[in-house]
Amino acid sequence: MRGRLSLAFLWLCTLFFVGCKSSEKASEGSSVAISWKLISNFTDTPSGFKARFVFKNNGSETLGNKGWTLFFNMSPRPILASKTPSPATVEHINGDWYKLTPNESFELKPGASLEIPYEASVAIIKETDAPMGLYFVHTDGKEEKIEEVADYTVEPFTEKEQILRGSNDQVPLPTAAYQYQQNAGLSLVSPEQLPVLIPSPVKVTKTAGSVSLTKEWPIYYAKGLANEAAFLAQRLQVLTGTSFTTKEGTSTEQRIQLSTGSVAVNGVTSEAYQLNVAANGIQIVGSDAAGVFYGVESLLALAPVAAYQKATAPLALPQVQIEDAPRFKFRSMHFDVCRNFQTKETVKRMLDLLAFYKINHLLFYLTEDEAWRLEIKSLPELTEVGSHRQHTAGMQTAALHPAYGSGPHADAKGKYGSGYYTRQDFIDILKYAQERHIQIIPEIGFPGHSRAAIKSMEARYERFMKEGKTKEAEEFRLIDPEDKSVYSSAQAFKDNVICVARESAYHFFETVIADVAKMYDEAGLKLTVLHVGGDEVPQGVWTKSPMVDELLKKHPEIKGPRYLQSYFFGQMLHRLKKYNLEIHGWEEVALNVDASGQYVANPDLWANALFRTSGITYSMWIWDIAWPMQVIRWCCVM
């Protein structure tokens, strides 16, 4: 099981199985083998594609045209109306969840095959965008039986019509001949030209010879550096298979010495260090504890690759002097565990890798449409419901449907749809990161990308309403139940935006953030930075909500639904003022949408970016990440 399942989840299981009338029998492998082929991206529909499913009946019974549906996940693409008769119809449900239902002409006899063609918009050029997580749901009107498709094949993309997005795609085909031509002008770099470390230090001075590091070299450390000394000792034990002693203080004997001092490299004094590997000892002097830690990581990176594959003693290290300091103060990676859950142990391994490359921040995506991954003690439904994906009766059910091929069953072995971090898990991760001088920036996204939170709070609402507790049911509700707005998010969700007119929505986020802040306190840290997401709120949202209409009547200065995101953040920032947080968000937090649907700068925000007003300072800057776009990091110091 990925994550721990609370006993309180039992009531939801009962509600779920009653709502969709599912059998409690274990999923069986289907006798129908299925293959999927991308036929062509060169269609009459600009940037569209043609594809087909092929069903083969390996069983002994005919699969008829009633009593079953095939569900699957696929990179979201709008399905086009069929131009020719087909034995089945492919339909989009929500997000990346689709279904295929039989038409009147469908009949698949034992041993026979049947082709089901369909078309969609937005070309596909990656096999990873093909359907995944296929399963049948059979029903007799009273009970459902789920069968996962064990025999499923995606036919490889080999033709021009599959590899290019359409006739206007000018990218050369990646043939062997083309790749050979591209590589023809390359030559090997000499060992002398290769960097000693990655990232490359500011200054490296090599001297002849090497040193043989053994456990006889104790690790001495100055006051305040016990963490860095223990970290080095633990890593050296892994590399050598022997134990190294640590001692506070200094020594003139052959040893490893960790200390802090006045260190400046290229004018940078924060996180700077000097590393000297010599025959008479190893010295690491940092401008601060972080600098010492990065000196330790550089020392470890000098070890031969063989030692990382198998413990080697003594450890041969080159004699070298290194002076280094970061060129960028903010160095970060975005880690999304919502779409596909990763265990606490995997997160720790990721933190080790980031520390090795001297990354000092981790943007930790804990909430998304597809899952909520962090236990909030006062809102147990967030993990009882929001951390588990499974087959549901439909998108209206207070549960999360399968996504990214997670399959019909929550907590299925080998799947990554379900799981969460307990409070103690998260506290452990925070401490582990702190020991490696990495700051965890939690992402609690709103008002879009909130489907897991919405569904969790709907389950809470239904439970309390059944108990006759209306006040408790409404306390954290996130939607306007009378909202008829029609929209589709960037990931094709139709119900993933909260109602910004509800006081309970603000109460919900204040409650969550208060609990997250407590976890930082319990870890001996302070929550100083919060990422609020704020991206990809789709057009059409809030346009047919009675609650929103009432809000707009009371506040005509908002100027309509498209300005409600700015209004929402203004309200939330005021409420979060007491936490003295630096707020990060995607570029939309600094933008409005004009009448034509185009993004424009939010003048109120940009005006405040220039000066301090009402105790709030705004600052913005842009940095590049490994996406074909630029994002704005928005900071509010309150």
Buried (B, 14 or more C-beta within 10 A) or exposed (E): EBBBBBEEBEBBBEBBBEBBEBBEEEBEEBBBBBBBBBBBBBBEBEEBBBBBBBBBBEBEEEBEBEEBBBBBBBBBBEBBEBEEEBBBBBEBBBBBBBBBBBEEEBBBEEEEEBEBBBBBBBBBBEEEBBBBBBBBBBBEEEEBBBBBBBBBEBBEBEBEBBBBBBEEBEEEEEEEEEEEEEEEEEEEEEEEEEEBBEBEBBEBEEEEEBBEBBBEBBBBBBEBBBBBBBBBBEBBBEBBEBEBEBEEEEEEEBBBBBBBEEBEBEEBEEBBBBBBBBEEBBBBBBBBBBBBBBBBBBBBBBBBEEBEEEBBBBBBBBBBBBBBBBEEEEBBBBBBBBBBBBBBEEBBEBBEEBBBEBBBBBBBBBBBBBBBBBBBEEBBBBBBBBBBBBBBBEBEBBBBBBBBBBBBBBBBEEBBBBBBBBBEBBBBBBEBBBBBBBBBBBBBBBBBBBBBBBBBBBBBBBBBEEEEEEEBBBBBBBBBEEBEBEBBBEBBBBBBBBBBBBEBBBBBBBBBBBBBBBBBEBBEBEBBBBBBBBBBBBEBBBBBBEBBBEBBEEEEEBEEBBBBBBBBBEBBBEEBBEBEBBBBBBBBBBBBBEEEEEEEEBEEBEEBBEEEEEEEBBEBEEEEEEEEEEBBBBBBBB
